[in-house]
Amino acid sequence: MGKVKVGVIGTGMIGLGCHIPGYLSIPDECEVAWVCDLLDEPLKDASALAAGAKTTKDYRDLLNDPEVVAVSVAVPNLSHEKLTIEALQAGKHVLCEKPLAMNAQEARAMCKAAKDAGKILQVALQMRFGGGARFAREFIDAGHLGDVHYARAQALRRRGVPGWGVFIDKAQQGGGPLIDIGVHILDLTLFLMGYPQPVSATAQTWDTLGRDPSLYNGMGDYDRAKFTVEDMAVGMIRFKDGSVVVLESSFMANIKDEQFRTEIMGTKAGILVKGGGEDPVEIYTEQDRQLFDLKPRNVPEVPSSHTAEVQAFVHAVAEGSPSPVPGEQGLVLNAIFDAMYRSAATGKEQSVDASV
Ligand SMILES: NC(=O)c1ccc[n+]([C@@H]2O[C@H](COP(=O)([O-])OP(=O)(O)OC[C@H]3O[C@@H](n4cnc5c(N)ncnc54)[C@H](O)[C@@H]3O)[C@@H](O)[C@H]2O)c1
């Protein structure tokens, strides 16, 4: 196979900032053949970055190009299902932004389309490509934690409602911080735990801070009257193997510092994996009745987990290997969020249906 020719649909924040640079980082292996956006400015920016790429406002142009073998779907959540399914049916492999869909029903249809087409559907969940995550996964797989029974996952911002895009609009996003950033830390957590099968979830959500026009926001301005998502969600998820995850996520919360971390606790040791920073991994263990906090020194350095994710996609396409982040795992996450939102609405624990 020659170079993998790709099209990028949606050249806003993530399409322009991560997908295109990811493809451009391996020029010998792939080529950005098309960039597509509904708006002039993002399209202009994308065309400047991916020199030589054709531009269009109609994604069907690139789906109709037989030379394009793979596409990025980097548009708001509302359009993930439609564009992904059309791309798969056009015979393209798809790297779809997170969350895979607005809900499990859509995610299920996307997984089915990928299976029917025999194409790769990869969910853009980049945290698992980070150096700390890779190390932690190997450490856990080697059995060093013993039996993993509990994890505490946090994606908490103090004042971080995205001021761009449609992140405050439930109709276009499906939800707030839970589905937007909770998805990252929950994916990392479940990836480290070996993606156990979820059974039920209970949760609560709030929106008081997000709707308050008197409050500061650190990520740009937005119209408080149009804020229809939650500003914070917390919940507990039960898994078939008896393990439990507590998940906290917020765009706004009265806490000291932003937290992006997961702590996995097993019968022999625990491990903390952070989203970034100097020491992304810590291990908590005991030997001879002495407690140890360990900091691994040779964690692999991954300059950009986004770039690593895009490269993994291109390699899977070129080699015909399975999806590096299968659609079915995106479906698990959506099914969990569906149950959490239902639980918040009803005040009762809800079952999780992640069946394909
Ligand atoms: N992986 C991450 O860390 C990460 C970070 C930010 C956003 N995202 C995800 O990426 C997606 C987009 O978010 P964003 O921040 O880039 O938003 P954005 O608003 O900056 O960009 C989205 C772009 O898609 C374009 N668009 C919408 N519908 C289109 C269509 N039918 N055809 C062509 N273009 C279309 C819009 O004009 C816009 O330019 C969301 O699903 C979001 O959850 C992921």
The ligand as an SDF file (V2000), in Angstrom:
LIG
                    3D

 44 48  0  0  0  0  0  0  0  0999 V2000
   -9.8160   14.5220   22.0140 N   0  0  0  0  0  0  0  0  0  0  0  0
   -9.8560   15.6890   22.6410 C   0  0  0  0  0  0  0  0  0  0  0  0
   -9.1130   15.9670   23.5680 O   0  0  0  0  0  0  0  0  0  0  0  0
  -10.8540   16.7130   22.1710 C   0  0  0  0  0  0  0  0  0  0  0  0
  -10.6770   18.0580   22.4900 C   0  0  0  0  0  0  0  0  0  0  0  0
  -11.6100   18.9840   21.9990 C   0  0  0  0  0  0  0  0  0  0  0  0
  -12.7070   18.5480   21.2540 C   0  0  0  0  0  0  0  0  0  0  0  0
  -12.8470   17.2140   20.9870 N   0  0  0  0  0  0  0  0  0  0  0  0
  -14.0130   16.7200   20.2210 C   0  0  0  0  0  0  0  0  0  0  0  0
  -13.8830   17.1510   18.8700 O   0  0  0  0  0  0  0  0  0  0  0  0
  -15.1610   17.4600   18.3290 C   0  0  0  0  0  0  0  0  0  0  0  0
  -15.1160   18.8930   17.8100 C   0  0  0  0  0  0  0  0  0  0  0  0
  -14.7310   19.7580   18.8500 O   0  0  0  0  0  0  0  0  0  0  0  0
  -13.9140   21.1110   18.5720 P   0  0  0  0  0  0  0  0  0  0  0  0
  -13.4400   21.6090   19.8860 O   0  0  0  0  0  0  0  0  0  0  0  0
  -12.9360   20.9010   17.4870 O   0  0  0  0  0  0  0  0  0  0  0  0
  -15.1160   22.0280   18.0760 O   0  0  0  0  0  0  0  0  0  0  0  0
  -15.0410   23.2650   17.0960 P   0  0  0  0  0  0  0  0  0  0  0  0
  -16.3740   23.9210   17.1740 O   0  0  0  0  0  0  0  0  0  0  0  0
  -13.8130   24.0750   17.3790 O   0  0  0  0  0  0  0  0  0  0  0  0
  -14.8380   22.6030   15.6480 O   0  0  0  0  0  0  0  0  0  0  0  0
  -15.8220   21.8390   15.0160 C   0  0  0  0  0  0  0  0  0  0  0  0
  -15.8110   22.2060   13.5390 C   0  0  0  0  0  0  0  0  0  0  0  0
  -16.6660   21.2920   12.8410 O   0  0  0  0  0  0  0  0  0  0  0  0
  -17.2780   22.0300   11.8000 C   0  0  0  0  0  0  0  0  0  0  0  0
  -18.4530   21.2800   11.3320 N   0  0  0  0  0  0  0  0  0  0  0  0
  -19.6150   21.0500   11.9870 C   0  0  0  0  0  0  0  0  0  0  0  0
  -20.4190   20.2850   11.2400 N   0  0  0  0  0  0  0  0  0  0  0  0
  -19.7620   20.0180   10.0900 C   0  0  0  0  0  0  0  0  0  0  0  0
  -20.0800   19.2890    8.9210 C   0  0  0  0  0  0  0  0  0  0  0  0
  -21.2320   18.6640    8.7810 N   0  0  0  0  0  0  0  0  0  0  0  0
  -19.1670   19.2480    7.9190 N   0  0  0  0  0  0  0  0  0  0  0  0
  -17.9670   19.8780    8.0430 C   0  0  0  0  0  0  0  0  0  0  0  0
  -17.6200   20.5960    9.1410 N   0  0  0  0  0  0  0  0  0  0  0  0
  -18.5050   20.6580   10.1520 C   0  0  0  0  0  0  0  0  0  0  0  0
  -17.5960   23.3740   12.4290 C   0  0  0  0  0  0  0  0  0  0  0  0
  -17.8130   24.3730   11.4570 O   0  0  0  0  0  0  0  0  0  0  0  0
  -16.3510   23.6180   13.2650 C   0  0  0  0  0  0  0  0  0  0  0  0
  -15.3710   24.3680   12.5860 O   0  0  0  0  0  0  0  0  0  0  0  0
  -16.1670   17.2290   19.4480 C   0  0  0  0  0  0  0  0  0  0  0  0
  -16.7320   15.9490   19.3010 O   0  0  0  0  0  0  0  0  0  0  0  0
  -15.3300   17.2570   20.7120 C   0  0  0  0  0  0  0  0  0  0  0  0
  -15.8590   16.4500   21.7460 O   0  0  0  0  0  0  0  0  0  0  0  0
  -11.9330   16.3100   21.4230 C   0  0  0  0  0  0  0  0  0  0  0  0
  1  2  1  0
  2  3  2  0
  2  4  1  0
  4  5  1  0
  4 44  2  0
  5  6  2  0
  6  7  1  0
  7  8  2  0
  8  9  1  0
  8 44  1  0
  9 10  1  0
  9 42  1  0
 10 11  1  0
 11 12  1  0
 11 40  1  0
 12 13  1  0
 13 14  1  0
 14 15  2  0
 14 16  1  0
 14 17  1  0
 17 18  1  0
 18 19  2  0
 18 20  1  0
 18 21  1  0
 21 22  1  0
 22 23  1  0
 23 24  1  0
 23 38  1  0
 24 25  1  0
 25 26  1  0
 25 36  1  0
 26 27  1  0
 26 35  1  0
 27 28  2  0
 28 29  1  0
 29 30  1  0
 29 35  2  0
 30 31  1  0
 30 32  2  0
 32 33  1  0
 33 34  2  0
 34 35  1  0
 36 37  1  0
 36 38  1  0
 38 39  1  0
 40 41  1  0
 40 42  1  0
 42 43  1  0
M  CHG  2   8   1  16  -1
M  END
$$$$
